[in-house]
Amino acid sequence: AISCTYWLWLRSIRNPGSWLWGILTGFSYIYMVLAWGGYIFVLNSIGLHALLLVGLGRFNSGVYKAYTLFFVIGTYGAMQVPVVGWQPI
């Protein structure tokens, strides 16, 4: 589950037009939250990767859209898991 989430994230930022993969990244993250308790690690590491892209000057509208879709879909889905609840916010 974690490998799939990371692979989809990298696929979603490959070029500015592949941001729609961010939707699948969000759903893969939801699956990962259901399967494993280390969801905060994945959320933070993808966020740090996006921040690193900003620092390197590689941030573009495609990365912004992909991260936004991943974060909104993933966080909303994670909040639906009773054990997780409101912790992602």
NORJO-V874076 format. One record per helix or strand of 2 or more residues. SS is the DSSP state (H for helix, E for strand). FROM is the first residue (numbers start at 1). LEN is the number of residues. Records with the same first field share a line. If there is no record, write none. Layout:
SS: FROM-LEN + FROM-LEN
This chain:
H: 2-11 + 16-3 + 21-15 + 39-17 + 61-19
